[in-house]
């Protein structure tokens, strides 16, 4: 369907339940409002909070990593993808700027989160990029960087040499790649939660305190202690929110149709 203006709002269709999809968007935001407090409970109550130097335990610096990556790639990234649905009546350029601002905030979260985990590993002679989680995360970050750079050059600050037809093709792939990056990011978060459960709650596993070199036995994951339950709840709500985002993004009738 074509519209006369790129800022024109598509006419409401009687066969599309806009109230239902608006409710789905509200529920999806509500799930994120559950995930973040749970993540704060896990990092602050169970693992000593946050710090950039490992003055008490190694976890104080590591805790920055899951908070930033979940906030960036799960919460903010999804909201950046949904602004074209939720803010359908705003001028197109305004929505573009909001979308770009959110994605740039994802960059900030990503940089801080990666610095935290690499600092931890390097300061404590821990190998980098050896797990499936780290490989998935690195792939996600590289794809996101390419996606962001291409989006800025083609859509927000379009090069004059790019034709309208080329931009239409690029827009199609921008949508597809953005969707795939979100799915990969959410799966990476879930794999990271499972990896954390295995490291921190595994049978006969140790929690190393680098300040004094001591190590003590932690309870097992299968004991269903509060820490493991909180981790499971975080993963569950991340998965449910992913389902909501996928449902909204793939509902083509509830989106802003335009020529740009």
C-alpha positions in Angstrom: 0.0 0.0 0.0 1.4 3.4 -0.9 0.8 6.7 0.9 1.1 10.3 -0.4 3.4 11.4 2.4 6.1 9.5 4.4 4.5 11.0 7.5 0.9 9.9 6.6 -0.7 7.6 9.1 -2.3 4.5 7.4 -6.0 4.2 7.6 -7.3 1.9 10.4 -8.4 -1.5 9.1 -11.5 -3.0 10.6 -10.0 -6.5 10.5 -7.0 -5.5 12.7 -7.4 -5.4 16.5 -5.3 -2.4 17.3 -6.3 -2.4 20.9 -5.1 -6.0 21.2 -1.6 -5.2 19.8 -1.4 -2.1 22.0 -2.2 -4.3 25.0 0.6 -6.8 23.9 3.0 -3.9 23.7 2.0 -2.8 27.3 2.5 -6.4 28.6 5.9 -6.6 26.9 7.0 -3.4 28.6 5.6 -4.7 31.9 7.7 -7.9 31.5 10.8 -5.7 31.1 9.9 -3.8 34.3 10.0 -7.2 36.1 13.3 -8.4 34.5 15.3 -5.3 35.6 14.4 -5.4 39.3 15.0 -9.2 39.3 18.4 -8.6 37.8 19.2 -6.0 40.4 18.1 -8.3 43.2 20.4 -11.0 41.7 23.4 -8.8 41.4 23.0 -6.7 44.5 21.5 -9.1 47.0 23.2 -12.3 46.0 26.5 -11.0 44.5 27.6 -7.8 46.4 26.4 -5.2 43.9 28.6 -3.2 41.5 32.1 -1.9 41.3 34.7 -1.2 38.6 37.5 -2.7 40.7 37.5 -6.2 42.2 38.1 -4.9 45.8 35.8 -7.4 47.5 34.9 -10.1 45.0 35.3 -10.6 41.4 31.5 -10.4 40.9 31.3 -6.8 41.8 32.8 -5.9 38.4 31.3 -8.8 36.5 27.8 -7.7 37.7 28.1 -4.7 35.4 28.2 -7.0 32.4 24.7 -8.7 32.7 23.0 -5.5 33.8 24.3 -3.5 30.8 23.8 -6.2 28.2 20.2 -7.0 29.3 19.4 -3.3 29.5 21.0 -2.6 26.2 20.2 -5.6 23.9 17.0 -6.9 25.5 15.2 -3.8 26.9 16.4 -0.8 24.9 16.9 -2.6 21.6 13.4 -4.0 21.6 11.9 -0.6 22.4 13.9 0.9 19.6 12.4 -1.7 17.2 8.9 -1.0 18.4 8.8 2.8 18.2 7.7 2.5 14.6 4.6 0.6 15.9 3.9 2.4 19.1 4.6 6.0 17.9 2.8 5.6 14.6 1.2 9.1 14.7 4.4 11.1 15.2 6.2 12.7 12.3 8.5 10.2 10.6 11.7 12.1 11.2 10.9 12.4 15.0 10.5 8.6 15.1 13.7 8.2 13.3 15.6 10.3 15.8 14.0 8.5 18.7 15.0 5.2 17.1 18.5 6.4 16.5 18.9 7.8 20.1 17.7 4.5 21.6 20.1 2.5 19.4 23.0 4.8 20.4 22.2 4.2 24.0 22.5 0.5 23.3 26.0 1.2 22.1 26.8 2.8 25.4 25.5 -0.1 27.4 27.4 -2.6 25.1 30.7 -0.8 25.5 30.4 -0.6 29.3 29.2 -4.2 29.6 32.1 -5.5 27.4 34.7 -3.5 29.2 33.5 -5.0 32.5 33.8 -8.6 31.5 37.1 -8.1 29.6 38.6 -6.2 32.5 37.5 -9.0 34.9 39.1 -11.7 32.7 42.3 -9.8 32.0 42.9 -8.8 35.6 42.4 -12.4 36.8 44.1 -14.3 34.0 40.8 -15.8 32.7 40.6 -16.8 29.1 38.5 -14.6 26.8 36.0 -15.7 24.2 36.1 -19.4 24.8 32.4 -20.2 25.5 29.4 -20.5 23.2 27.8 -17.6 25.0 30.8 -15.3 24.2 30.8 -16.4 20.6 27.1 -15.6 20.2 27.6 -12.3 22.0 30.5 -11.3 19.8 28.5 -12.2 16.7 25.6 -10.1 18.0 27.8 -7.1 18.7 29.4 -7.2 15.3 26.1 -7.5 13.4 24.6 -4.7 15.5 27.6 -2.5 14.7 27.2 -3.1 11.0 23.5 -2.6 11.2 23.8 0.7 13.1 26.4 2.1 10.8 24.4 1.2 7.7 21.2 2.6 9.2 22.9 6.0 10.0 24.4 6.3 6.5 21.4 5.2 4.5 18.3 6.4 6.5 19.2 9.1 9.0 22.1 10.8 7.0 21.4 9.4 3.5 24.2 9.6 1.1 23.1 11.4 -2.1 24.6 8.6 -4.2 22.0 6.1 -2.8 18.9 5.9 -5.0 15.4 5.5 -3.8 15.3 1.9 -5.1 18.4 1.1 -3.3 17.1 2.6 -0.1 13.9 0.4 -0.4 16.0 -2.7 -0.7 18.2 -1.6 2.2 15.1 -0.9 4.3 13.9 -4.4 3.8 17.2 -6.0 4.9 17.5 -3.4 7.7 14.2 -4.8 9.1 15.2 -8.4 8.6 18.7 -8.1 10.1 17.4 -6.0 13.0 14.9 -8.7 13.8 17.5 -11.4 13.6 19.9 -9.4 15.8 17.2 -9.1 18.5 16.5 -12.8 18.5 20.3 -13.6 18.6 20.7 -11.1 21.5 17.9 -12.6 23.5 19.2 -16.1 23.0 22.7 -14.9 24.0 21.3 -13.5 27.2 19.5 -16.8 27.9 22.7 -18.8 27.3 24.6 -16.4 29.5 22.1 -16.9 32.4 22.5 -20.7 32.0 26.2 -20.4 31.9 26.1 -18.3 35.1 24.0 -20.8 36.8 26.5 -23.6 35.9 29.5 -21.5 37.1 27.9 -20.2 40.2 25.5 -22.9 41.3 27.1 -26.1 39.9 27.7 -29.1 42.0 30.9 -28.7 44.0 31.6 -25.4 42.4 33.6 -22.7 44.0 33.0 -19.0 44.3 36.5 -17.4 44.1 37.2 -14.2 46.0 40.2 -12.8 44.3 41.0 -10.3 47.2 42.2 -13.1 49.5 42.3 -16.1 47.1 39.8 -18.2 49.2 37.3 -20.5 47.7 34.3 -22.1 49.4 31.7 -24.6 48.3 28.4 -23.2 47.0 25.1 -24.9 47.0 24.1 -26.7 43.8 21.7 -25.5 41.1 19.4 -28.4 41.6 18.8 -27.5 45.3 16.4 -24.8 44.0 17.7 -22.2 46.3 16.5 -18.5 45.9 19.5 -17.5 43.8 18.8 -20.2 41.2 15.1 -19.4 41.3 15.7 -15.7 40.6 18.0 -16.6 37.7 15.3 -18.9 36.2 12.7 -16.1 36.6 14.9 -13.6 34.8 15.3 -16.1 31.9 11.6 -16.9 31.9 10.6 -13.3 31.6 13.3 -12.5 29.0 11.9 -15.4 26.9 8.3 -14.2 27.4 9.2 -10.7 26.4 11.0 -12.0 23.3 7.8 -13.8 22.3 5.9 -10.5 22.7 8.4 -8.5 20.6 8.4 -11.2 17.9 4.6 -11.2 17.8 4.4 -7.4 17.4 7.2 -7.0 14.9 5.9 -9.8 12.7 2.3 -8.3 12.7 2.6 -6.4 9.4 -0.8 -4.8 9.7 0.2 -3.0 12.9 3.0 -0.9 11.6 3.7 2.4 10.0 3.5 2.2 6.3 5.4 4.8 4.4 7.6 5.4 1.5 10.7 5.8 3.7 
